[in-house]
Amino acid sequence: MGGPKCSPVAAATTLGSLAENTTYHYRLVAVNAIGTTVGKDGQFRTFGPPRVQAEAEVAPATQAGQTSATLQAQIDPEGAETTYRFE
C-alpha cells in the first residue's frame, strides 16, 4: 500500500567551474535496492562572450557628414547582459 514513502521528492544540485560557451548534457540516475532508473538526456549551454554578427558600418541613411557619422552593427549577447563601444 501507499504512504509517505511513495511520494515524489525533489532532486537538485548546483554545478560550478563550467567552461564558457559550452553545451553540457545531463541526466538523473536513481538507484535503490531494486535497481537503477536512468532519466532522459537533457542539455544546457553556458554563456560565452558576445559575438559581433555584422561589422560596424556607417548608417546609409545618415552618411558621414563634415563633423559626425552614425555607426551601426549587430551583436549577439549570447544571453548575457552586455555593453558595447566602438573604437
N, CA, C and O atoms as a printed pandas DataFrame, in Angstrom:
     atom_number atom_name residue_name chain_id  residue_number  x_coord  y_coord  z_coord
0              1         N          MET        A               1    0.829   -1.182    0.000
1              2        CA          MET        A               1    0.000    0.000    0.000
2              3         C          MET        A               1    0.872    1.242    0.000
3              4         O          MET        A               1    2.053    1.200    0.343
4              5         N          GLY        A               2    0.257    2.348   -0.394
5              6        CA          GLY        A               2    0.971    3.623   -0.454
6              7         C          GLY        A               2    1.183    4.219    0.919
7              8         O          GLY        A               2    0.738    3.669    1.927
8              9         N          GLY        A               3    1.846    5.315    0.948
9             10        CA          GLY        A               3    2.117    6.015    2.187
10            11         C          GLY        A               3    3.085    7.134    1.922
11            12         O          GLY        A               3    3.374    7.434    0.763
12            13         N          PRO        A               4    3.598    7.764    2.962
13            14        CA          PRO        A               4    4.514    8.898    2.784
14            15         C          PRO        A               4    5.749    8.561    1.952
15            16         O          PRO        A               4    6.280    9.425    1.254
16            17         N          LYS        A               5    6.210    7.311    2.022
17            18        CA          LYS        A               5    7.406    6.932    1.274
18            19         C          LYS        A               5    7.140    6.791   -0.224
19            20         O          LYS        A               5    8.078    6.629   -1.004
20            21         N          CYS        A               6    5.856    6.851   -0.635
21            22        CA          CYS        A               6    5.504    6.720   -2.051
22            23         C          CYS        A               6    5.417    8.069   -2.751
23            24         O          CYS        A               6    5.154    8.115   -3.953
24            25         N          SER        A               7    5.629    9.153   -2.043
25            26        CA          SER        A               7    5.534   10.493   -2.623
26            27         C          SER        A               7    6.828   10.871   -3.331
27            28         O          SER        A               7    7.914   10.537   -2.857
28            29         N          PRO        A               8    6.721   11.571   -4.471
29            30        CA          PRO        A               8    7.935   12.045   -5.152
30            31         C          PRO        A               8    8.705   13.028   -4.270
31            32         O          PRO        A               8    8.109   13.743   -3.464
32            33         N          VAL        A               9    9.993   13.059   -4.422
33            34        CA          VAL        A               9   10.841   14.019   -3.711
34            35         C          VAL        A               9   11.635   14.814   -4.738
35            36         O          VAL        A               9   11.955   14.307   -5.813
36            37         N          ALA        A              10   11.948   16.048   -4.407
37            38        CA          ALA        A              10   12.712   16.922   -5.311
38            39         C          ALA        A              10   14.187   16.532   -5.292
39            40         O          ALA        A              10   14.728   16.149   -4.255
40            41         N          ALA        A              11   14.819   16.635   -6.442
41            42        CA          ALA        A              11   16.260   16.387   -6.556
42            43         C          ALA        A              11   16.890   17.616   -7.202
43            44         O          ALA        A              11   16.374   18.110   -8.205
44            45         N          ALA        A              12   17.971   18.111   -6.662
45            46        CA          ALA        A              12   18.626   19.299   -7.210
46            47         C          ALA        A              12   20.109   19.266   -6.880
47            48         O          ALA        A              12   20.525   18.647   -5.900
48            49         N          THR        A              13   20.893   19.928   -7.694
49            50        CA          THR        A              13   22.317   20.094   -7.428
50            51         C          THR        A              13   22.776   21.372   -8.126
51            52         O          THR        A              13   22.123   21.833   -9.062
52            53         N          THR        A              14   23.865   21.933   -7.691
53            54        CA          THR        A              14   24.453   23.111   -8.324
54            55         C          THR        A              14   25.823   22.733   -8.864
55            56         O          THR        A              14   26.640   22.145   -8.154
56            57         N          LEU        A              15   26.068   23.072  -10.115
57            58        CA          LEU        A              15   27.355   22.780  -10.744
58            59         C          LEU        A              15   28.191   24.054  -10.779
59            60         O          LEU        A              15   27.651   25.147  -10.950
60            61         N          GLY        A              16   29.480   23.922  -10.622
61            62        CA          GLY        A              16   30.378   25.069  -10.684
62            63         C          GLY        A              16   31.563   24.769  -11.590
63            64         O          GLY        A              16   31.745   23.636  -12.035
64            65         N          SER        A              17   32.353   25.777  -11.854
65            66        CA          SER        A              17   33.574   25.652  -12.652
66            67         C          SER        A              17   33.313   25.102  -14.052
67            68         O          SER        A              17   34.116   24.333  -14.581
68            69         N          LEU        A              18   32.190   25.497  -14.651
69            70        CA          LEU        A              18   31.877   25.063  -16.013
70            71         C          LEU        A              18   32.595   25.954  -17.017
71            72         O          LEU        A              18   32.870   27.121  -16.735
72            73         N          ALA        A              19   32.894   25.410  -18.174
73            74        CA          ALA        A              19   33.550   26.187  -19.228
74            75         C          ALA        A              19   32.522   27.091  -19.900
75            76         O          ALA        A              19   31.358   26.716  -20.037
76            77         N          GLU        A              20   32.946   28.270  -20.314
77            78        CA          GLU        A              20   32.041   29.194  -21.003
78            79         C          GLU        A              20   31.746   28.716  -22.417
79            80         O          GLU        A              20   32.538   28.001  -23.030
80            81         N          ASN        A              21   30.592   29.125  -22.915
81            82        CA          ASN        A              21   30.207   28.853  -24.303
82            83         C          ASN        A              21   30.293   27.362  -24.634
83            84         O          ASN        A              21   30.811   26.977  -25.683
84            85         N          THR        A              22   29.774   26.527  -23.721
85            86        CA          THR        A              22   29.880   25.081  -23.864
86            87         C          THR        A              22   28.515   24.434  -23.641
87            88         O          THR        A              22   27.767   24.848  -22.756
88            89         N          THR        A              23   28.192   23.421  -24.440
89            90        CA          THR        A              23   26.962   22.662  -24.260
90            91         C          THR        A              23   27.248   21.458  -23.365
91            92         O          THR        A              23   28.190   20.704  -23.607
92            93         N          TYR        A              24   26.434   21.288  -22.341
93            94        CA          TYR        A              24   26.562   20.176  -21.407
94            95         C          TYR        A              24   25.309   19.302  -21.494
95            96         O          TYR        A              24   24.201   19.809  -21.669
96            97         N          HIS        A              25   25.492   17.995  -21.373
97            98        CA          HIS        A              25   24.393   17.038  -21.300
98            99         C          HIS        A              25   24.326   16.513  -19.876
99           100         O          HIS        A              25   25.341   16.394  -19.190
100          101         N          TYR        A              26   23.103   16.198  -19.447
101          102        CA          TYR        A              26   22.932   15.651  -18.106
102          103         C          TYR        A              26   21.739   14.696  -18.096
103          104         O          TYR        A              26   20.904   14.726  -19.000
104          105         N          ARG        A              27   21.668   13.862  -17.086
105          106        CA          ARG        A              27   20.501   13.031  -16.831
106          107         C          ARG        A              27   20.521   12.639  -15.360
107          108         O          ARG        A              27   21.579   12.614  -14.731
108          109         N          LEU        A              28   19.368   12.338  -14.825
109          110        CA          LEU        A              28   19.240   11.913  -13.442
110          111         C          LEU        A              28   19.274   10.394  -13.396
111          112         O          LEU        A              28   18.620    9.729  -14.200
112          113         N          VAL        A              29   20.023    9.853  -12.470
113          114        CA          VAL        A              29   20.098    8.412  -12.262
114          115         C          VAL        A              29   19.663    8.147  -10.819
115          116         O          VAL        A              29   20.253    8.675   -9.876
116          117         N          ALA        A              30   18.624    7.324  -10.662
117          118        CA          ALA        A              30   18.115    6.971   -9.329
118          119         C          ALA        A              30   18.395    5.495   -9.071
119          120         O          ALA        A              30   18.163    4.644   -9.929
120          121         N          VAL        A              31   18.895    5.210   -7.876
121          122        CA          VAL        A              31   19.282    3.835   -7.528
122          123         C          VAL        A              31   18.685    3.478   -6.172
123          124         O          VAL        A              31   18.750    4.265   -5.227
124          125         N          ASN        A              32   18.099    2.275   -6.086
125          126        CA          ASN        A              32   17.684    1.738   -4.788
126          127         C          ASN        A              32   17.958    0.238   -4.769
127          128         O          ASN        A              32   18.614   -0.275   -5.676
128          129         N          ALA        A              33   17.476   -0.470   -3.765
129          130        CA          ALA        A              33   17.761   -1.904   -3.615
130          131         C          ALA        A              33   17.179   -2.743   -4.747
131          132         O          ALA        A              33   17.640   -3.859   -4.989
132          133         N          ILE        A              34   16.177   -2.223   -5.439
133          134        CA          ILE        A              34   15.518   -2.979   -6.505
134          135         C          ILE        A              34   16.211   -2.787   -7.851
135          136         O          ILE        A              34   16.145   -3.666   -8.710
136          137         N          GLY        A              35   16.873   -1.652   -8.041
137          138        CA          GLY        A              35   17.542   -1.438   -9.324
138          139         C          GLY        A              35   17.873    0.019   -9.590
139          140         O          GLY        A              35   17.883    0.850   -8.682
140          141         N          THR        A              36   18.140    0.308  -10.846
141          142        CA          THR        A              36   18.563    1.635  -11.300
142          143         C          THR        A              36   17.625    2.125  -12.394
143          144         O          THR        A              36   17.233    1.358  -13.274
144          145         N          THR        A              37   17.269    3.393  -12.338
145          146        CA          THR        A              37   16.465    4.037  -13.383
146          147         C          THR        A              37   17.234    5.245  -13.888
147          148         O          THR        A              37   17.747    6.046  -13.107
148          149         N          VAL        A              38   17.306    5.361  -15.210
149          150        CA          VAL        A              38   18.034    6.461  -15.838
150          151         C          VAL        A              38   17.024    7.393  -16.498
151          152         O          VAL        A              38   16.187    6.942  -17.280
152          153         N          GLY        A              39   17.094    8.677  -16.194
153          154        CA          GLY        A              39   16.194    9.663  -16.776
154          155         C          GLY        A              39   16.603   10.043  -18.192
155          156         O          GLY        A              39   17.625    9.589  -18.708
156          157         N          LYS        A              40   15.780   10.889  -18.809
157          158        CA          LYS        A              40   16.046   11.346  -20.175
158          159         C          LYS        A              40   17.237   12.297  -20.214
159          160         O          LYS        A              40   17.530   12.996  -19.244
160          161         N          ASP        A              41   17.913   12.304  -21.356
161          162        CA          ASP        A              41   19.026   13.225  -21.576
162          163         C          ASP        A              41   18.487   14.649  -21.701
163          164         O          ASP        A              41   17.516   14.892  -22.417
164          165         N          GLY        A              42   19.114   15.569  -21.011
165          166        CA          GLY        A              42   18.806   16.997  -21.125
166          167         C          GLY        A              42   20.082   17.724  -21.479
167          168         O          GLY        A              42   21.169   17.149  -21.411
168          169         N          GLN        A              43   19.960   18.977  -21.853
169          170        CA          GLN        A              43   21.165   19.750  -22.150
170          171         C          GLN        A              43   20.948   21.224  -21.837
171          172         O          GLN        A              43   19.816   21.706  -21.798
172          173         N          PHE        A              44   22.040   21.923  -21.618
173          174        CA          PHE        A              44   22.032   23.373  -21.467
174          175         C          PHE        A              44   23.360   23.899  -21.998
175          176         O          PHE        A              44   24.321   23.146  -22.159
176          177         N          ARG        A              45   23.397   25.178  -22.263
177          178        CA          ARG        A              45   24.621   25.807  -22.780
178          179         C          ARG        A              45   24.981   26.989  -21.896
179          180         O          ARG        A              45   24.127   27.814  -21.571
180          181         N          THR        A              46   26.230   27.067  -21.514
181          182        CA          THR        A              46   26.691   28.196  -20.716
182          183         C          THR        A              46   26.916   29.401  -21.630
183          184         O          THR        A              46   27.179   29.249  -22.823
184          185         N          PHE        A              47   26.809   30.578  -21.062
185          186        CA          PHE        A              47   27.016   31.798  -21.830
186          187         C          PHE        A              47   28.475   31.926  -22.248
187          188         O          PHE        A              47   29.371   31.436  -21.560
188          189         N          GLY        A              48   28.702   32.574  -23.357
189          190        CA          GLY        A              48   30.052   32.860  -23.821
190          191         C          GLY        A              48   30.183   34.347  -24.060
191          192         O          GLY        A              48   29.253   35.103  -23.777
192          193         N          PRO        A              49   31.305   34.776  -24.570
193          194        CA          PRO        A              49   31.474   36.186  -24.877
194          195         C          PRO        A              49   30.526   36.584  -26.005
195          196         O          PRO        A              49   30.139   35.734  -26.806
196          197         N          PRO        A              50   30.149   37.850  -26.082
197          198        CA          PRO        A              50   29.264   38.281  -27.162
198          199         C          PRO        A              50   29.926   38.097  -28.519
199          200         O          PRO        A              50   31.148   38.183  -28.644
200          201         N          ARG        A              51   29.107   37.844  -29.535
201          202        CA          ARG        A              51   29.622   37.693  -30.898
202          203         C          ARG        A              51   29.174   38.881  -31.740
203          204         O          ARG        A              51   28.007   39.271  -31.702
204          205         N          VAL        A              52   30.093   39.449  -32.492
205          206        CA          VAL        A              52   29.756   40.508  -33.433
206          207         C          VAL        A              52   29.251   39.813  -34.687
207          208         O          VAL        A              52   29.987   39.071  -35.337
208          209         N          GLN        A              53   27.971   40.063  -35.027
209          210        CA          GLN        A              53   27.368   39.389  -36.171
210          211         C          GLN        A              53   27.469   40.199  -37.452
211          212         O          GLN        A              53   27.460   39.627  -38.541
212          213         N          ALA        A              54   27.563   41.508  -37.345
213          214        CA          ALA        A              54   27.710   42.358  -38.522
214          215         C          ALA        A              54   28.711   43.448  -38.163
215          216         O          ALA        A              54   28.521   44.170  -37.184
216          217         N          GLU        A              55   29.749   43.567  -38.934
217          218        CA          GLU        A              55   30.783   44.553  -38.644
218          219         C          GLU        A              55   30.212   45.965  -38.709
219          220         O          GLU        A              55   29.215   46.215  -39.387
220          221         N          ALA        A              56   30.848   46.867  -38.005
221          222        CA          ALA        A              56   30.391   48.255  -37.974
222          223         C          ALA        A              56   30.472   48.877  -39.359
223          224         O          ALA        A              56   31.405   48.628  -40.124
224          225         N          GLU        A              57   29.474   49.688  -39.658
225          226        CA          GLU        A              57   29.470   50.430  -40.915
226          227         C          GLU        A              57   28.750   51.747  -40.681
227          228         O          GLU        A              57   27.998   51.890  -39.716
228          229         N          VAL        A              58   28.980   52.694  -41.554
229          230        CA          VAL        A              58   28.297   53.976  -41.455
230          231         C          VAL        A              58   26.869   53.760  -41.926
231          232         O          VAL        A              58   26.649   53.206  -43.003
232          233         N          ALA        A              59   25.899   54.189  -41.135
233          234        CA          ALA        A              59   24.490   54.014  -41.475
234          235         C          ALA        A              59   24.179   54.719  -42.787
235          236         O          ALA        A              59   24.459   55.910  -42.921
236          237         N          PRO        A              60   23.596   54.001  -43.774
237          238        CA          PRO        A              60   23.323   54.584  -45.084
238          239         C          PRO        A              60   22.433   55.821  -45.037
239          240         O          PRO        A              60   22.628   56.755  -45.815
240          241         N          ALA        A              61   21.463   55.835  -44.137
241          242        CA          ALA        A              61   20.530   56.968  -44.089
242          243         C          ALA        A              61   21.160   58.222  -43.510
243          244         O          ALA        A              61   20.615   59.314  -43.675
244          245         N          THR        A              62   22.281   58.095  -42.843
245          246        CA          THR        A              62   22.901   59.258  -42.201
246          247         C          THR        A              62   24.369   59.353  -42.593
247          248         O          THR        A              62   25.234   59.522  -41.734
248          249         N          GLN        A              63   24.648   59.246  -43.863
249          250        CA          GLN        A              63   26.034   59.241  -44.336
250          251         C          GLN        A              63   26.917   60.171  -43.509
251          252         O          GLN        A              63   26.436   61.132  -42.908
252          253         N          ALA        A              64   28.185   59.879  -43.487
253          254        CA          ALA        A              64   29.116   60.683  -42.707
254          255         C          ALA        A              64   29.067   62.124  -43.167
255          256         O          ALA        A              64   29.163   62.412  -44.360
256          257         N          GLY        A              65   28.918   63.015  -42.225
257          258        CA          GLY        A              65   28.905   64.440  -42.539
258          259         C          GLY        A              65   30.272   65.027  -42.279
259          260         O          GLY        A              65   31.255   64.308  -42.103
260          261         N          GLN        A              66   30.315   66.328  -42.257
261          262        CA          GLN        A              66   31.578   67.013  -42.038
262          263         C          GLN        A              66   32.082   66.804  -40.617
263          264         O          GLN        A              66   33.287   66.691  -40.393
264          265         N          THR        A              67   31.155   66.752  -39.649
265          266        CA          THR        A              67   31.581   66.650  -38.253
266          267         C          THR        A              67   30.947   65.483  -37.500
267          268         O          THR        A              67   31.136   65.376  -36.288
268          269         N          SER        A              68   30.197   64.601  -38.177
269          270        CA          SER        A              68   29.567   63.493  -37.462
270          271         C          SER        A              68   29.307   62.306  -38.391
271          272         O          SER        A              68   29.296   62.450  -39.613
272          273         N          ALA        A              69   29.102   61.152  -37.801
273          274        CA          ALA        A              69   28.735   59.940  -38.535
274          275         C          ALA        A              69   28.008   59.018  -37.564
275          276         O          ALA        A              69   28.282   59.049  -36.364
276          277         N          THR        A              70   27.093   58.204  -38.060
277          278        CA          THR        A              70   26.394   57.228  -37.242
278          279         C          THR        A              70   26.879   55.838  -37.630
279          280         O          THR        A              70   26.745   55.422  -38.781
280          281         N          LEU        A              71   27.442   55.126  -36.661
281          282        CA          LEU        A              71   27.918   53.763  -36.889
282          283         C          LEU        A              71   26.859   52.786  -36.419
283          284         O          LEU        A              71   26.149   53.055  -35.450
284          285         N          GLN        A              72   26.747   51.647  -37.103
285          286        CA          GLN        A              72   25.815   50.611  -36.667
286          287         C          GLN        A              72   26.435   49.233  -36.865
287          288         O          GLN        A              72   27.272   49.035  -37.746
288          289         N          ALA        A              73   26.013   48.286  -36.032
289          290        CA          ALA        A              73   26.491   46.897  -36.102
290          291         C          ALA        A              73   25.468   46.034  -35.392
291          292         O          ALA        A              73   24.524   46.556  -34.800
292          293         N          GLN        A              74   25.639   44.719  -35.440
293          294        CA          GLN        A              74   24.771   43.807  -34.696
294          295         C          GLN        A              74   25.622   42.916  -33.801
295          296         O          GLN        A              74   26.684   42.435  -34.196
296          297         N          ILE        A              75   25.124   42.712  -32.582
297          298        CA          ILE        A              75   25.828   41.917  -31.580
298          299         C          ILE        A              75   24.870   40.861  -31.057
299          300         O          ILE        A              75   23.708   41.167  -30.791
300          301         N          ASP        A              76   25.329   39.624  -30.904
301          302        CA          ASP        A              76   24.560   38.579  -30.237
302          303         C          ASP        A              76   25.144   38.446  -28.835
303          304         O          ASP        A              76   26.261   37.949  -28.691
304          305         N          PRO        A              77   24.426   38.871  -27.797
305          306        CA          PRO        A              77   24.982   38.856  -26.446
306          307         C          PRO        A              77   25.057   37.469  -25.804
307          308         O          PRO        A              77   25.460   37.353  -24.647
308          309         N          GLU        A              78   24.673   36.410  -26.539
309          310        CA          GLU        A              78   24.723   35.041  -26.011
310          311         C          GLU        A              78   23.941   34.916  -24.707
311          312         O          GLU        A              78   24.298   34.115  -23.843
312          313         N          GLY        A              79   22.870   35.711  -24.559
313          314        CA          GLY        A              79   22.006   35.601  -23.389
314          315         C          GLY        A              79   22.484   36.338  -22.153
315          316         O          GLY        A              79   21.780   36.352  -21.143
316          317         N          ALA        A              80   23.639   36.942  -22.197
317          318        CA          ALA        A              80   24.180   37.632  -21.019
318          319         C          ALA        A              80   24.037   39.144  -21.170
319          320         O          ALA        A              80   24.038   39.672  -22.282
320          321         N          GLU        A              81   23.916   39.831  -20.038
321          322        CA          GLU        A              81   23.886   41.290  -20.055
322          323         C          GLU        A              81   25.195   41.780  -20.676
323          324         O          GLU        A              81   26.278   41.368  -20.259
324          325         N          THR        A              82   25.092   42.656  -21.670
325          326        CA          THR        A              82   26.269   43.038  -22.457
326          327         C          THR        A              82   26.296   44.542  -22.706
327          328         O          THR        A              82   25.256   45.155  -22.947
328          329         N          THR        A              83   27.461   45.121  -22.648
329          330        CA          THR        A              83   27.648   46.508  -23.057
330          331         C          THR        A              83   28.494   46.519  -24.319
331          332         O          THR        A              83   29.104   45.504  -24.658
332          333         N          TYR        A              84   28.544   47.642  -25.020
333          334        CA          TYR        A              84   29.361   47.723  -26.230
334          335         C          TYR        A              84   29.940   49.125  -26.370
335          336         O          TYR        A              84   29.495   50.071  -25.719
336          337         N          ARG        A              85   30.944   49.233  -27.237
337          338        CA          ARG        A              85   31.538   50.526  -27.572
338          339         C          ARG        A              85   32.193   50.381  -28.945
339          340         O          ARG        A              85   32.587   49.283  -29.340
340          341         N          PHE        A              86   32.303   51.464  -29.648
341          342        CA          PHE        A              86   33.043   51.493  -30.920
342          343         C          PHE        A              86   34.404   52.101  -30.631
343          344         O          PHE        A              86   34.510   53.056  -29.861
344          345         N          GLU        A              87   35.422   51.566  -31.230
345          346        CA          GLU        A              87   36.766   52.130  -31.082
346          347         C          GLU        A              87   37.263   52.568  -32.437
347          348         O          GLU        A              87   38.379   53.075  -32.550
